[in-house]
Amino acid sequence: MLKAEDISFAVGYGKNHFTMSHGSFCYDEEMIWRKELRFSGEKAAGEPSNSDSRILVYEDPEIPVEYLLNHSADEDYEYLTYLGARGKKDAEILVKPLLPNRFWISIPSKAEEHFYGGGENYSEWDLKGLVQRVFVAEHQNSKRITEKLTRQAKEGPDPKHKLPYSEYESYYVQPTVVSSKKYFIHCDTKCFMSFDFTKPEETTLYLQEEPKIIIGKADSFPALSKKLRKLLGGQRHLPSWVYDGVIAASQRGSEEVDRKLQKLLSAGVPTVGFWCQDWCGCRNNTFGYQVMWNWEYDHDLYPDLPEKIKEWRTKGVRFLGYINPFIALERNLYPEAHEKGYLVKNAAGEDYLVEITVFPAAMIDFTNPEAYDWYKNIIKKNMIGIGLSGWMADFGEYLPTDAVLSNGEPAEEWHNRWPAIWAKLNREAIEECGMEDEIFFFMRAGFTGSVADSLMMWTGDQHVDWSCDDGIGSVIPATLSLAMCGFGMAHSDVGGYTTNDLMKRSEELMMRWEEMNVFSPVMRFHEGNQPWNNVQFDASEELLKHLKSCADLHVKLKPYLQKCQEELVTEAFPVQRPLFYHYDEPEAYSVTDEYLLGRDMLVAPVTEEGAVSREVYLPEDSWKDTWTGKEYRGGHYLIDAPIGRIPVFVRA
């Protein structure tokens, strides 16, 4: 257990000021007071005395007030829990302005220690030296994109350019971090918080609610994953069919699906599904081609869709769609939700309309049980009921902190939890239809609870470029940071998503992204928000030929990928793992562009434009190059990597 004298404690009182724009949150804090407390001793937590449970007493250096922490342990975890404050002379001394709503708890760390997790991080992998903010938000905010395009217009693309870490937000945050010293810290919180790793020999947890901190330790990272799964829950199996080929992307109607499907079948590409996000209609605007958020199939784009879904299934091809927690104002579901009072409100009692890219939309109030069930039944009837085999369950990060909810509780306390509730709703819809073995959904947003309820993550709206913070180079850090939080199965849009006149998907980028996603559980494409500005998988015979080779390899990997999935479900070992997960070597803790696929494969994708080789770091073991059969020991090697052959090694 931690030594009592090593635990520093401070309290304060403050007010938050959030401003949201398109899901991105500007945060300012008004700190009214803060007190650094003095540790004054400890006592047994009850009778008889229990050596594994004690009360730590901290005193205010200026007024006669004590603050109490309970420090306890069981066979799995160590706990720090706030018990409250008391006046040393007058038990009623503390009135609200003196009661703290800000807490800082600091514990020792090492200068050479590394930290990972805190959610899904794209631009950084090791959090040492950084502050990890825990507040879900839109990762791709318009301000950053505009600044990037302005910089590129003046200076040209710079794939290695990064902003200060504080300027990035994330769709998926979780108050869980893992140390290279084989322990994790999890905070049982719901509000805004942060982990401060900026001091070399101290880690500070900043919370805006009464602390409930859980620390788990183990002798290995696999053992640590098991403890984390016991605390947070774990993932379920994906349907077996997802491993049998690619999930192609198509939009603009049934005829377009038929056209693309014929090209894939003619080229011999194993295809298990078509993902059509515009199954419910589309809207064209300055941002691009977007979905009409009215969750019924569009009879103009997809006439007789239930029958077409049956027809495609006879060819071994399933149909997947899209949904999110918003409702479009232009169609029929909005008036119904409005009339029944199912929508999140603003302070004036009106429907809270949130601006999404360039249009407003209303949000379903998940704290209203009737609204929750109504929305779940839409999925069961309008999606599962017509034969969909899966969908993207998008968004979840946009709940405004000044919204008014049906349950009367502050929206700020529900903001982080919103994506986890959204995951639970989707999971329940599938299970209540008895379709767990047939249907899966994938999400981009998450929080504590998502590990147990989300079937799969996708890494969000990557740019269609080579950038290390938002493009293809961000996929591996995002996937591995999720893995360290206990979410062990993720994939990315093949080719990326965010597109504009200065960021257009090239053939080379498409092929490199295909090669990378061969070695992930699901190989699914996206056309992007501006399909006409992007190369698509069927743009040339060369692309189709390349896709076939990638898809064939993905299918051959099915037994191994399912073995990895089984280890995730039963043992909590992530499918994609950082090198240090099995190799306790100094350099393994800093590698950001390679990963272990299960225990026995090492994958080193090519994420640099024009590269035909790349340096690979191999941990100390015997490795065989899957393409050449050449064997290697641990070390650094320059490996040939022409298009169609990224470096992949198997433990000899």
LOVEX-759465 format. One record per residue (C-alpha): residue number from 1; residue in one letter; x, y, z. Coordinates in Angstrom, 3 decimals. Example, Ala and Ser with C-alpha at 12.3 -4.5 7.8 and 13.67 -1.06 7.14 Angstrom:
2
   nr  rest        px        py        pz
    1     A    12.300    -4.500     7.800
    2     S    13.670    -1.060     7.140
***
This chain:
652
   nr  rest        px        py        pz
    1     M     0.000     0.000     0.000
    2     L     0.943     3.625    -0.387
    3     K     2.535     5.179     2.648
    4     A     0.276     7.732     4.298
    5     E     3.002    10.368     4.359
    6     D     3.432    10.019     0.580
    7     I    -0.164    11.056    -0.152
    8     S    -0.541    14.826    -0.532
    9     F    -4.007    16.343    -0.325
   10     A    -5.437    19.750    -1.204
   11     V    -8.994    21.025    -1.397
   12     G   -10.687    24.023    -2.929
   13     Y   -13.881    25.581    -4.158
   14     G   -14.457    26.679    -7.731
   15     K   -16.909    27.194   -10.559
   16     N   -16.743    25.923   -14.133
   17     H   -17.506    27.901   -17.247
   18     F   -17.929    25.785   -20.404
   19     T   -18.535    27.102   -23.883
   20     M   -19.408    24.543   -26.565
   21     S   -19.008    25.006   -30.286
   22     H   -19.765    22.051   -32.566
   23     G   -18.995    19.594   -29.769
   24     S   -15.680    21.191   -28.813
   25     F   -15.529    22.643   -25.298
   26     C   -13.682    25.746   -24.194
   27     Y   -13.139    25.414   -20.451
   28     D   -12.467    28.170   -17.951
   29     E   -12.382    27.731   -14.198
   30     E   -12.995    30.314   -11.511
   31     M   -11.092    29.182    -8.413
   32     I   -12.521    30.847    -5.310
   33     W   -10.193    29.271    -2.784
   34     R    -7.654    26.473    -2.453
   35     K    -5.913    25.051     0.612
   36     E    -2.831    22.845     0.756
   37     L    -3.534    20.519     3.677
   38     R    -1.122    19.152     6.259
   39     F    -1.066    15.432     7.067
   40     S    -1.612    15.127    10.819
   41     G    -1.878    11.391    11.375
   42     E    -3.921     8.278    10.849
   43     K    -6.164     5.995    12.828
   44     A    -7.809     2.631    12.390
   45     A   -11.003     2.661    10.373
   46     G   -13.254     0.963    12.884
   47     E   -12.974    -1.657    15.581
   48     P   -11.298    -4.018    15.783
   49     S    -8.335    -2.364    14.125
   50     N    -7.806    -3.419    10.521
   51     S    -4.305    -2.968     9.165
   52     D    -5.690    -2.804     5.619
   53     S    -8.081     0.043     6.359
   54     R    -7.203     3.342     7.988
   55     I    -8.385     6.936     8.113
   56     L    -5.888     9.587     7.036
   57     V    -6.396    12.954     8.695
   58     Y    -5.386    16.221     7.017
   59     E    -5.778    19.616     8.658
   60     D    -6.264    23.101     7.330
   61     P    -3.207    25.166     8.350
   62     E    -5.331    28.268     8.964
   63     I    -8.685    27.257    10.449
   64     P    -9.642    24.355    12.765
   65     V   -10.951    22.001    10.074
   66     E    -9.915    18.423     9.295
   67     Y   -10.410    16.497     6.054
   68     L   -10.562    12.732     6.079
   69     L    -9.515    10.113     3.535
   70     N   -10.186     6.414     3.953
   71     H    -7.212     4.354     2.733
   72     S    -7.942     0.650     2.392
   73     A    -7.031    -2.432     0.393
   74     D    -8.282    -5.880    -0.494
   75     E    -6.678    -8.710    -2.452
   76     D    -7.125    -6.894    -5.778
   77     Y    -7.142    -3.139    -5.242
   78     E    -6.087    -0.245    -3.081
   79     Y    -8.657     2.507    -2.388
   80     L    -8.574     6.197    -1.488
   81     T   -12.019     7.557    -0.643
   82     Y   -13.013    10.958     0.671
   83     L   -14.985    10.761     3.924
   84     G   -15.740    14.455     4.423
   85     A   -14.668    17.393     6.545
   86     R   -15.274    18.280    10.160
   87     G   -14.626    21.168    12.444
   88     K   -12.137    20.343    15.170
   89     K   -14.111    22.396    17.700
   90     D   -17.509    22.951    16.120
   91     A   -19.025    20.164    14.026
   92     E   -21.240    22.694    12.215
   93     I   -18.433    25.017    11.191
   94     L   -18.553    24.059     7.517
   95     V   -21.254    25.777     5.472
   96     K   -21.447    25.519     1.697
   97     P   -18.878    28.192     0.734
   98     L   -16.391    26.361     2.933
   99     L   -17.239    22.864     1.725
  100     P   -14.795    21.872    -1.012
  101     N   -15.831    20.865    -4.518
  102     R   -12.260    20.625    -5.805
  103     F    -9.766    17.966    -4.712
  104     W    -6.095    17.368    -5.521
  105     I    -4.487    14.079    -4.505
  106     S    -0.819    13.547    -5.300
  107     I     1.094    10.289    -5.096
  108     P     4.749     9.496    -5.852
  109     S     5.972     8.479    -9.297
  110     K     9.374     8.022   -10.905
  111     A    11.076    10.327   -13.357
  112     E    11.583     7.392   -15.747
  113     E     7.980     6.180   -15.361
  114     H     5.593     6.129   -18.331
  115     F     1.809     6.524   -18.293
  116     Y    -0.766     5.501   -20.875
  117     G    -4.506     5.649   -21.368
  118     G    -6.880     8.227   -19.959
  119     G    -9.055     7.427   -22.945
  120     E    -8.211     7.501   -26.631
  121     N    -5.219     9.666   -27.520
  122     Y    -4.161    10.379   -31.081
  123     S    -1.194    12.736   -30.976
  124     E     0.674    11.300   -27.976
  125     W     1.181     7.837   -26.546
  126     D     3.215     8.333   -23.360
  127     L     1.489    10.854   -21.057
  128     K     4.504    11.517   -18.824
  129     G     5.128    15.261   -18.799
  130     L     1.565    16.030   -19.910
  131     V    -1.823    16.814   -18.392
  132     Q    -4.563    14.369   -19.437
  133     R    -7.972    16.054   -19.452
  134     V   -10.961    13.753   -18.883
  135     F   -13.950    15.368   -20.589
  136     V   -15.515    13.910   -23.734
  137     A   -15.629    16.186   -26.751
  138     E   -15.442    16.323   -30.532
  139     H   -11.871    15.405   -31.426
  140     Q   -12.020    16.980   -34.871
  141     N   -12.928    20.557   -34.021
  142     S   -13.290    23.167   -36.737
  143     K   -10.717    25.530   -35.207
  144     R    -7.897    22.994   -35.459
  145     I    -8.871    21.979   -38.988
  146     T    -8.971    25.611   -40.139
  147     E    -5.561    26.304   -38.611
  148     K    -4.147    23.202   -40.274
  149     L    -5.483    24.143   -43.710
  150     T    -4.190    27.698   -43.353
  151     R    -0.745    26.403   -42.401
  152     Q    -0.724    23.918   -45.283
  153     A    -1.761    26.585   -47.778
  154     K     1.234    28.685   -46.738
  155     E     3.868    26.066   -45.980
  156     G     2.668    22.813   -47.525
  157     P     1.815    19.586   -45.648
  158     D     3.899    18.679   -42.611
  159     P     2.842    15.171   -41.497
  160     K     4.965    15.326   -38.342
  161     H     3.529    18.623   -37.099
  162     K     1.892    18.522   -33.663
  163     L     0.102    21.115   -31.587
  164     P     0.525    21.476   -27.820
  165     Y    -1.252    18.527   -26.219
  166     S    -3.697    20.805   -24.416
  167     E    -5.227    21.808   -27.762
  168     Y    -6.470    18.287   -28.496
  169     E    -9.744    16.824   -27.278
  170     S   -10.993    13.252   -27.527
  171     Y   -14.228    11.429   -28.313
  172     Y   -13.405     8.748   -25.756
  173     V   -12.068     9.657   -22.337
  174     Q   -11.844     7.449   -19.284
  175     P   -10.419     8.238   -15.832
  176     T    -8.046     5.279   -16.086
  177     V    -4.288     5.367   -16.597
  178     V    -1.699     2.586   -16.606
  179     S     1.892     2.959   -15.434
  180     S     4.968     1.283   -16.855
  181     K     5.516     0.127   -13.261
  182     K     2.557    -2.250   -13.749
  183     Y    -0.208    -0.543   -11.850
  184     F    -3.301     1.370   -12.888
  185     I    -5.193     4.275   -11.354
  186     H    -8.934     4.486   -11.933
  187     C   -11.170     7.230   -10.575
  188     D   -14.803     6.390    -9.959
  189     T   -15.903     9.806   -11.190
  190     K   -18.337    11.329   -13.642
  191     C   -17.363    15.021   -13.785
  192     F   -14.469    16.871   -15.372
  193     M   -11.093    15.763   -13.991
  194     S    -7.459    15.516   -15.011
  195     F    -4.272    13.536   -14.443
  196     D    -1.215    15.774   -14.106
  197     F     2.047    14.034   -15.017
  198     T     4.120    17.204   -15.456
  199     K     6.195    16.744   -12.288
  200     P     8.918    14.088   -12.650
  201     E     8.339    12.441    -9.268
  202     E     4.676    13.105    -8.603
  203     T     1.300    12.280   -10.165
  204     T    -1.579    14.588    -9.270
  205     L    -5.229    13.702    -9.677
  206     Y    -7.510    16.742    -9.913
  207     L   -11.184    15.981    -9.285
  208     Q   -14.329    18.081    -9.132
  209     E   -16.268    15.661    -6.952
  210     E   -15.500    13.624    -3.875
  211     P   -12.575    11.315    -4.675
  212     K   -13.063     7.580    -5.085
  213     I    -9.728     6.314    -6.356
  214     I    -8.882     2.694    -7.112
  215     I    -5.344     1.414    -7.705
  216     G    -4.586    -2.035    -9.062
  217     K    -1.151    -3.648    -9.171
  218     A     0.178    -6.806   -10.810
  219     D     3.393    -8.575   -11.775
  220     S     2.658    -8.361   -15.511
  221     F     0.516    -6.380   -17.917
  222     P    -1.680    -9.379   -18.795
  223     A    -2.384    -9.850   -15.075
  224     L    -3.076    -6.123   -14.782
  225     S    -5.567    -6.323   -17.671
  226     K    -7.447    -9.033   -15.794
  227     K    -7.745    -6.820   -12.739
  228     L    -8.934    -3.934   -14.867
  229     R   -11.545    -6.147   -16.541
  230     K   -12.786    -7.309   -13.121
  231     L   -13.317    -3.662   -12.225
  232     L   -14.743    -2.294   -15.490
  233     G   -16.170    -5.273   -17.358
  234     G   -15.074    -6.500   -20.766
  235     Q   -15.961    -6.937   -24.415
  236     R   -18.054    -9.637   -26.035
  237     H   -17.481   -11.717   -29.161
  238     L   -18.036   -10.167   -32.556
  239     P   -20.198   -12.131   -34.994
  240     S   -18.088   -14.688   -36.842
  241     W   -18.973   -13.294   -40.268
  242     V   -17.051   -10.021   -39.762
  243     Y   -13.772   -11.880   -40.319
  244     D   -14.789   -13.348   -43.679
  245     G   -13.987   -10.354   -45.870
  246     V   -14.241    -6.592   -46.228
  247     I   -17.120    -4.305   -45.321
  248     A   -17.243    -1.970   -48.285
  249     A   -18.633     1.573   -48.109
  250     S   -21.205     2.925   -50.498
  251     Q   -23.659     5.821   -50.624
  252     R   -26.244     7.272   -53.013
  253     G   -28.595     4.311   -53.118
  254     S   -29.216     0.649   -53.864
  255     E   -28.105     0.874   -57.482
  256     E   -24.709     2.153   -56.373
  257     V   -24.382    -0.772   -53.957
  258     D   -25.192    -3.185   -56.771
  259     R   -22.655    -1.536   -59.061
  260     K   -19.843    -1.626   -56.501
  261     L   -20.724    -5.128   -55.367
  262     Q   -20.508    -6.435   -58.908
  263     K   -17.038    -4.915   -59.304
  264     L   -15.879    -6.503   -56.058
  265     L   -17.290    -9.912   -56.922
  266     S   -15.838    -9.760   -60.437
  267     A   -12.442    -8.931   -58.966
  268     G   -12.721   -11.841   -56.527
  269     V   -12.634    -9.628   -53.438
  270     P   -14.166   -11.469   -50.444
  271     T   -16.938    -9.098   -49.348
  272     V   -19.105    -9.664   -46.283
  273     G   -20.966    -6.386   -46.062
  274     F   -21.836    -2.971   -47.382
  275     W   -21.921    -0.084   -44.969
  276     C   -24.270     2.610   -46.237
  277     Q   -24.449     5.480   -43.789
  278     D   -27.060     7.274   -45.902
  279     W   -29.569     4.404   -45.632
  280     C   -31.924     6.911   -43.985
  281     G   -31.360     9.733   -46.475
  282     C   -28.761    12.386   -47.160
  283     R   -28.173    16.108   -47.017
  284     N   -25.747    17.995   -49.231
  285     N   -24.085    21.046   -47.725
  286     T   -20.806    22.953   -47.671
  287     F   -19.183    20.308   -45.455
  288     G   -20.023    17.546   -47.881
  289     Y   -22.392    14.616   -48.276
  290     Q   -23.938    13.898   -44.871
  291     V   -26.605    11.698   -43.358
  292     M   -30.211    12.807   -42.868
  293     W   -30.741    11.939   -39.220
  294     N   -34.212    10.453   -39.465
  295     W   -33.943     6.803   -38.574
  296     E   -36.134     5.183   -41.233
  297     Y   -34.930     3.876   -44.549
  298     D   -35.081     6.406   -47.357
  299     H   -37.562     5.184   -49.979
  300     D   -36.023     7.299   -52.734
  301     L   -32.399     6.227   -52.296
  302     Y   -33.139     2.677   -51.140
  303     P   -36.554     1.634   -52.452
  304     D   -37.773    -1.689   -51.013
  305     L   -34.667    -1.853   -48.825
  306     P   -35.850    -4.851   -46.736
  307     E   -36.172    -6.905   -49.921
  308     K   -32.812    -5.688   -51.232
  309     I   -31.192    -6.687   -47.935
  310     K   -32.552   -10.212   -48.420
  311     E   -31.267   -10.254   -52.007
  312     W   -27.767    -9.172   -50.948
  313     R   -27.744   -11.797   -48.207
  314     T   -28.200   -14.524   -50.846
  315     K   -24.824   -13.345   -52.173
  316     G   -23.254   -13.556   -48.729
  317     V   -23.304    -9.787   -48.284
  318     R   -24.854    -8.065   -45.283
  319     F   -26.160    -4.517   -44.994
  320     L   -24.985    -2.063   -42.323
  321     G   -26.223     1.418   -41.491
  322     Y   -25.781     4.414   -39.222
  323     I   -27.457     6.074   -36.227
  324     N   -26.635     8.668   -33.567
  325     P   -28.408    10.291   -30.584
  326     F   -29.640    13.275   -32.639
  327     I   -32.782    13.761   -34.718
  328     A   -33.036    15.871   -37.859
  329     L   -35.567    18.697   -37.710
  330     E   -36.761    18.231   -41.289
  331     R   -38.437    14.824   -41.134
  332     N   -41.144    12.970   -39.254
  333     L   -39.379    11.659   -36.123
  334     Y   -38.666    15.117   -34.728
  335     P   -42.315    16.245   -34.384
  336     E   -43.132    13.004   -32.586
  337     A   -40.201    13.323   -30.165
  338     H   -41.030    17.002   -29.585
  339     E   -44.694    16.347   -28.866
  340     K   -43.888    13.561   -26.400
  341     G   -41.275    15.636   -24.573
  342     Y   -38.427    13.259   -25.391
  343     L   -35.787    15.891   -26.202
  344     V   -33.081    17.605   -24.176
  345     K   -34.181    21.141   -23.257
  346     N   -32.494    24.497   -22.783
  347     A   -33.005    26.841   -19.833
  348     A   -36.072    28.363   -21.524
  349     G   -37.743    24.956   -21.766
  350     E   -37.278    24.738   -25.526
  351     D   -35.703    21.860   -27.444
  352     Y   -31.928    22.333   -27.209
  353     L   -30.805    22.521   -30.836
  354     V   -27.121    21.718   -31.240
  355     E   -25.145    22.886   -34.266
  356     I   -23.489    19.940   -36.071
  357     T   -21.064    20.974   -38.828
  358     V   -23.477    23.346   -40.637
  359     F   -26.953    22.316   -39.446
  360     P   -28.864    22.115   -36.133
  361     A   -30.312    18.945   -34.600
  362     A   -32.211    17.900   -31.472
  363     M   -30.967    15.428   -28.854
  364     I   -32.852    12.555   -27.267
  365     D   -32.983    12.819   -23.462
  366     F   -31.672     9.466   -22.249
  367     T   -32.524    10.335   -18.629
  368     N   -36.196    10.092   -19.598
  369     P   -37.038     6.352   -19.411
  370     E   -39.847     6.686   -21.972
  371     A   -37.564     8.501   -24.424
  372     Y   -34.825     5.914   -23.869
  373     D   -37.205     3.038   -24.659
  374     W   -38.723     4.896   -27.616
  375     Y   -35.296     5.342   -29.189
  376     K   -34.317     1.759   -28.470
  377     N   -37.480     0.573   -30.191
  378     I   -36.611     2.653   -33.259
  379     I   -33.407     0.601   -33.552
  380     K   -35.278    -2.649   -32.975
  381     K   -38.020    -1.884   -35.509
  382     N   -36.440     0.337   -38.178
  383     M   -32.955    -1.198   -38.251
  384     I   -32.892    -4.713   -36.843
  385     G   -36.455    -5.217   -38.015
  386     I   -35.616    -4.703   -41.688
  387     G   -32.491    -6.860   -41.596
  388     L   -29.507    -4.618   -40.786
  389     S   -26.513    -6.615   -39.547
  390     G   -24.720    -3.714   -37.912
  391     W   -24.308     0.023   -37.720
  392     M   -22.110     2.893   -36.706
  393     A   -23.455     4.282   -33.415
  394     D   -21.932     7.716   -33.867
  395     F   -21.531    10.703   -31.530
  396     G   -22.403    10.827   -27.816
  397     E   -19.969    13.637   -26.918
  398     Y   -22.193    16.665   -27.508
  399     L   -24.411    16.956   -24.422
  400     P   -24.239    20.693   -23.535
  401     T   -23.309    21.358   -19.923
  402     D   -26.093    23.948   -19.622
  403     A   -28.816    21.601   -20.896
  404     V   -31.890    20.783   -18.820
  405     L   -32.519    17.057   -18.390
  406     S   -35.692    15.171   -17.587
  407     N   -34.325    13.781   -14.321
  408     G   -33.533    17.261   -12.999
  409     E   -29.840    16.559   -12.445
  410     P   -27.082    18.891   -13.721
  411     A   -26.129    18.125   -17.330
  412     E   -22.492    18.747   -16.420
  413     E   -22.633    15.596   -14.268
  414     W   -24.094    13.580   -17.180
  415     H   -21.939    14.902   -19.994
  416     N   -19.142    12.328   -19.681
  417     R   -21.591     9.480   -19.092
  418     W   -23.661    10.201   -22.214
  419     P   -21.684     7.994   -24.656
  420     A   -21.721     5.085   -22.180
  421     I   -25.514     5.344   -21.894
  422     W   -25.705     5.468   -25.693
  423     A   -23.642     2.258   -25.864
  424     K   -25.892     0.543   -23.343
  425     L   -29.001     1.433   -25.377
  426     N   -27.537    -0.073   -28.558
  427     R   -26.401    -3.241   -26.797
  428     E   -29.790    -3.741   -25.191
  429     A   -31.585    -3.328   -28.523
  430     I   -29.532    -6.159   -30.038
  431     E   -29.831    -8.452   -27.021
  432     E   -33.582    -7.903   -26.664
  433     C   -33.942    -9.066   -30.266
  434     G   -31.784   -12.141   -29.554
  435     M   -29.298   -11.146   -32.262
  436     E   -26.013   -11.057   -30.311
  437     D   -24.382   -13.589   -32.647
  438     E   -25.460   -11.796   -35.813
  439     I   -25.257    -8.037   -35.259
  440     F   -22.556    -5.665   -34.056
  441     F   -22.260    -1.892   -33.695
  442     F   -19.207     0.318   -33.463
  443     M   -18.754     3.645   -31.679
  444     R   -16.288     6.511   -31.544
  445     A   -17.264     8.084   -28.169
  446     G   -16.895     6.539   -24.741
  447     F   -16.407     6.821   -21.009
  448     T   -16.410     4.493   -17.990
  449     G   -19.064     1.893   -18.775
  450     S   -18.258     1.757   -22.474
  451     V   -15.841    -1.126   -21.916
  452     A   -18.724    -3.326   -20.788
  453     D   -21.404    -2.146   -23.223
  454     S   -19.723    -1.146   -26.509
  455     L   -19.077    -4.043   -28.869
  456     M   -16.336    -2.252   -30.753
  457     M   -14.721     1.152   -31.210
  458     W   -13.610     2.820   -34.370
  459     T   -10.978     5.503   -34.046
  460     G   -13.136     8.345   -35.312
  461     D   -12.837    10.804   -38.138
  462     Q    -9.212    10.611   -39.224
  463     H    -8.039    13.020   -41.897
  464     V    -7.391    11.529   -45.321
  465     D    -3.684    12.261   -45.051
  466     W    -0.384    11.122   -43.536
  467     S    -0.432    13.358   -40.453
  468     C     0.725    11.878   -37.171
  469     D    -1.926    13.596   -35.047
  470     D    -5.054    13.279   -37.186
  471     G    -4.291    11.076   -40.183
  472     I    -3.113     7.513   -40.688
  473     G    -0.311     8.025   -38.171
  474     S    -2.784     8.593   -35.335
  475     V    -4.503     5.205   -35.587
  476     I    -1.971     3.115   -33.651
  477     P    -1.628     5.464   -30.628
  478     A    -5.431     5.751   -30.467
  479     T    -5.913     1.991   -30.615
  480     L    -3.242     1.221   -28.028
  481     S    -4.361     3.915   -25.579
  482     L    -7.842     2.377   -25.702
  483     A    -6.288    -1.024   -25.029
  484     M    -4.581     0.273   -21.895
  485     C    -7.952     1.532   -20.623
  486     G    -9.419    -1.944   -20.942
  487     F   -11.026    -1.554   -24.368
  488     G    -9.183    -4.155   -26.370
  489     M   -10.789    -4.180   -29.822
  490     A   -10.843    -1.286   -32.289
  491     H   -10.493    -0.487   -35.977
  492     S   -10.349     2.585   -38.211
  493     D   -12.083     3.810   -41.352
  494     V    -9.983     2.438   -44.212
  495     G    -8.808     5.577   -45.993
  496     G    -9.863     8.047   -43.305
  497     Y   -12.854    10.393   -43.330
  498     T   -12.283    14.158   -43.052
  499     T   -11.858    15.530   -46.570
  500     N   -11.690    18.931   -48.264
  501     D   -10.033    20.575   -51.233
  502     L    -6.624    20.556   -49.514
  503     M    -6.941    17.056   -48.022
  504     K    -7.819    14.422   -50.601
  505     R    -7.279    10.695   -50.351
  506     S    -4.638     9.387   -52.747
  507     E    -4.256     5.862   -54.156
  508     E    -1.111     5.377   -52.105
  509     L    -2.836     6.385   -48.866
  510     M    -5.765     4.093   -49.622
  511     M    -3.484     1.123   -50.236
  512     R    -1.357     1.738   -47.136
  513     W    -4.483     2.055   -45.007
  514     E    -5.837    -1.208   -46.443
  515     E    -2.571    -2.948   -45.588
  516     M    -2.716    -1.692   -42.016
  517     N    -6.351    -2.677   -41.462
  518     V    -5.718    -6.218   -42.680
  519     F    -4.211    -6.672   -39.223
  520     S    -7.184    -5.425   -37.239
  521     P   -10.395    -7.233   -36.298
  522     V   -12.584    -5.474   -38.869
  523     M   -11.677    -4.222   -42.340
  524     R   -14.289    -1.540   -43.073
  525     F   -14.168     1.338   -45.542
  526     H   -15.484     4.913   -45.546
  527     E   -16.021     7.131   -48.585
  528     G   -15.404    10.295   -46.523
  529     N   -17.499    13.421   -46.152
  530     Q   -16.626    14.465   -49.717
  531     P   -16.500    11.214   -51.705
  532     W   -15.842    13.049   -54.967
  533     N   -12.557    14.405   -53.555
  534     N   -11.305    10.959   -52.515
  535     V    -9.910     7.949   -54.282
  536     Q   -12.273     5.036   -53.558
  537     F   -11.399     1.340   -53.369
  538     D   -12.710     0.662   -56.901
  539     A   -11.157     3.653   -58.662
  540     S    -8.775     1.535   -60.758
  541     E    -7.901    -2.038   -61.622
  542     E    -4.669    -1.655   -59.649
  543     L    -6.634    -0.662   -56.546
  544     L    -9.035    -3.583   -56.915
  545     K    -6.118    -5.978   -57.352
  546     H    -4.439    -4.578   -54.245
  547     L    -7.694    -4.787   -52.284
  548     K    -8.136    -8.429   -53.246
  549     S    -4.707    -9.360   -51.937
  550     C    -5.368    -7.495   -48.680
  551     A    -8.839    -8.980   -48.258
  552     D    -7.584   -12.494   -48.980
  553     L    -4.925   -12.098   -46.307
  554     H    -7.477   -10.736   -43.830
  555     V    -9.643   -13.821   -44.395
  556     K    -6.646   -16.124   -43.895
  557     L    -6.063   -14.420   -40.558
  558     K    -9.562   -15.291   -39.326
  559     P    -8.515   -18.204   -37.064
  560     Y    -5.758   -16.122   -35.502
  561     L    -7.949   -13.023   -35.109
  562     Q   -10.646   -15.124   -33.471
  563     K    -8.041   -16.601   -31.149
  564     C    -7.023   -13.065   -30.195
  565     Q   -10.666   -12.141   -29.671
  566     E   -11.151   -15.178   -27.434
  567     E    -8.201   -14.065   -25.318
  568     L    -9.837   -10.649   -25.022
  569     V   -13.223   -12.040   -23.992
  570     T   -11.948   -14.660   -21.562
  571     E    -8.640   -13.234   -20.340
  572     A    -9.015    -9.455   -21.001
  573     F    -5.882    -9.356   -23.201
  574     P    -6.345    -6.695   -25.915
  575     V    -6.285    -7.807   -29.552
  576     Q    -3.794    -5.064   -30.468
  577     R    -1.131    -4.636   -27.783
  578     P     1.819    -2.322   -27.153
  579     L     5.224    -3.952   -27.407
  580     F     5.867    -3.587   -23.675
  581     Y     2.809    -5.716   -22.932
  582     H     5.005    -8.804   -23.352
  583     Y     8.510    -7.284   -23.525
  584     D     9.779    -5.341   -20.527
  585     E    12.458    -3.472   -22.486
  586     P    13.159     0.279   -22.156
  587     E    12.593     1.051   -25.836
  588     A     9.346    -0.917   -25.980
  589     Y     7.712     1.750   -23.791
  590     S     8.123     4.498   -26.391
  591     V     7.279     2.802   -29.717
  592     T     4.231     4.500   -31.285
  593     D     4.123     3.077   -34.810
  594     E     4.176    -0.696   -34.229
  595     Y     1.996    -3.081   -32.269
  596     L     1.599    -6.698   -31.324
  597     L    -1.396    -8.431   -32.839
  598     G    -2.071   -10.952   -30.112
  599     R     0.954   -12.643   -28.607
  600     D     2.663   -13.888   -31.742
  601     M     2.562   -11.226   -34.470
  602     L     4.283    -7.854   -34.701
  603     V     2.882    -5.359   -37.214
  604     A     4.748    -2.249   -38.391
  605     P     2.484    -0.335   -40.818
  606     V     3.881     2.140   -43.310
  607     T     2.503     5.583   -42.447
  608     E     4.937     7.783   -44.374
  609     E     4.150     8.936   -47.899
  610     G     6.480     7.592   -50.573
  611     A     8.244     5.134   -48.261
  612     V     9.378     1.802   -49.703
  613     S    11.118     0.668   -46.516
  614     R    10.958     1.478   -42.819
  615     E    12.933     0.940   -39.663
  616     V    11.451    -1.669   -37.369
  617     Y    12.253    -2.265   -33.728
  618     L    11.964    -5.932   -32.733
  619     P    11.879    -6.849   -29.027
  620     E    14.288    -9.509   -27.829
  621     D    12.882   -12.752   -29.232
  622     S    13.118   -14.842   -32.387
  623     W    11.102   -13.274   -35.233
  624     K    10.378   -14.475   -38.740
  625     D     9.540   -12.065   -41.584
  626     T     6.207   -13.301   -42.951
  627     W     7.082   -12.276   -46.520
  628     T    10.668   -13.513   -46.845
  629     G    10.955   -16.141   -44.113
  630     K    14.135   -14.489   -42.855
  631     E    14.675   -14.768   -39.107
  632     Y    15.738   -11.920   -36.818
  633     R    16.636   -11.414   -33.181
  634     G    15.761    -8.280   -31.236
  635     G    17.087    -4.947   -32.471
  636     H    16.620    -2.288   -35.151
  637     Y    16.364    -3.267   -38.802
  638     L    15.645    -1.481   -42.064
  639     I    12.944    -3.603   -43.701
  640     D    11.809    -3.426   -47.323
  641     A     8.183    -2.308   -47.501
  642     P     6.981    -1.746   -51.070
  643     I     3.285    -1.188   -51.688
  644     G     1.508    -4.427   -50.863
  645     R     4.023    -5.599   -48.267
  646     I     4.158    -3.875   -44.898
  647     P     6.546    -5.363   -42.333
  648     V     4.881    -8.162   -40.361
  649     F     6.735   -10.652   -38.181
  650     V     5.731   -13.854   -36.429
  651     R     7.440   -15.206   -33.327
  652     A     9.618   -18.029   -34.542
***
